[in-house]
Amino acid sequence: MSKGKAKPKDTGHKDWYLIAYDIRDDVRLRKVAKIMEGYGSRLQYSVFRCQLSERSIERLRWQLSQVTQPEDGLLIAGLCLACLNRLRQRDSRGAWPEDPPDWVVI
């Protein structure tokens, strides 16, 4: 048996996350932006939307922890389906994609 934390189980299911950051140093800011571009799409300068599996969100958190410092700010907000349905976007970059319903009324 291996010691340490158990690895997150990747079920293949992906959830939406809204990730925002406030990085105090320009060099770290560019590194964080580069990491984030590999995980999701930019909504604003320091705000991304990402659809990630449990394993991917843990990997992202680890990568960001290697670059950021305690004085930097980071918000990772998981969004439920009800939250997604209430989101509104004002610009033309595209709406949040909707998951198909689990059932259909005929």
N, C-alpha and C positions, 0 to 999 in steps of 0.2 A: 504494500500500500504506500502511496506517496503522501508526503506530509505537506501541510500548507492548505491554502484555500482550494475548494473544489472549483473546477472550471464550470462556467455557466453552460447549461445544456442548450444546444441550438436546435430548436424544434422546427425551424424553417419559417415560423410565423413572424411577420414583421409588423411593428407598430409605428405610428407617426410620432415624431418628437419635434418640438420647437426648441432650438438651441440658440442662446444669446450669450455674448461675452463682452467684457470690458477689460482689455489688456493694457497695462500701464506703460509698456515699453514697445517701441516700434518694431524691433527685431522679433520679439516674441509674438507681437500682433501678426506679423507676416507669416510666421511659422504656424500659428493657430489657424489663420485663414487658409493656408495651403492644406493643412490636415482636413479642415472642414469641407473644402471643395471636393475631397475624395469621398465624402460620406453623404452629401446632400446638395440642395440647391439654395443659393443665396436669395434671401428675401429683401434684406437691407444690408448695410455695410457689415454689421456684426450680428446678424440674425440669419439662421439657416433653418430649413425644414428638411427633415431626414426621415426616411422610412427604413427602420433598422430591426434586425433580429436581436434577441437577448445577447447573443455572443458579440454581435457587432457593436452594440452600445457599450458593452464592457471593454472591448478593444479600444473604442474611441475615447472613453473616459481615461484609460491607461495612457494612451498616446498624449492626450491633453495634459495629464498630470506630469508628464516628462518635460513639458515645455513651459507650463504656467508657474507662477510664483504665488505665495499666499496673498499678496496685495491685489492680484488679478481677480476679476469677477467672472463667474461662469454659471449659467442657468440652463439646466436640461429639464424640460417639461414634457412628460409623456401626455399624449392627447388621446382621449377615449373617442369612440365614434360619435357620442353626443356633442363633445367639444368640436370635433371636425365639422359636424353639421351646422354649428353656430358660427363658424369662422366666416368672415367676409374680407375680401381683398379689394383694394381700391385701384390698383394699377393693372396694367395689361399683361403681366408676366404669366398669367395662367392661374386658374383656381386649383384648390386642393383636389386631387383625384379621389373619387369615391370608390369604396369597395363595393362590389356587387352584393345585393341583398342575399341573405341565406335562404330566403323563401320568396315565392312569387304568388301574388293574388290573381286568380283567373276568374 
